[in-house]
Amino acid sequence: MVENLIKSKVILDKNLYKWHKNWDRLQKSFFKESYELHEKVKIEQFVSTNNFKNVFHVKDNYIDFNFPTVSSIDKADLILITDQKFSRTTCTQIIHNISDLLQKCPNLFLCLNRHYLNITGTEIDQSLPDDYEDAIQVWLKNSLNLPIKNYSERFIDDGQHFTWVIPDQKFFIQKK
């Protein structure tokens, strides 16, 4: 087990941003067995099942998805957001950013990190459900006035789900 961890002499704490951007690849190097992240496979299945051919991926982490991506949002039939920074802005800014993106492409697969949403606690809506994960979906639906399909899975975040690679709250939003 220890020899798996000492494959290279990478010092993780010297440049945390570089470490974060490469976490998926770095994590894979810890194990001899090949594997894929469950959340990555779910997104790939979503893209395939819905016949999206040109995905514009907004990311802050190198994730090797098995579907075609485009470098221009103007050529996209789906926008995929896995960027952790997207969840760190204010709730108002998140809705504004989503609305702007939906003007450019009517299909958006949004991954939000529940631990970063409203991290300052400054935007409070007492009308939302007490269940935090339900509240996220209701907030999105009410704020955007669009149908929201929830692809999130419920779990206790104990570090085993690698939400720092792909955020845990997943929604498909389609502007018709």
Helices and strands as residue ranges (DSSP letters): H 2-5, G 12-14, H 16-21, H 23-28, H 38-49, E 55-58, G 73-75, E 78-81, H 84-87, H 91-104, E 107-112, H 132-144, E 148-150, E 169-174
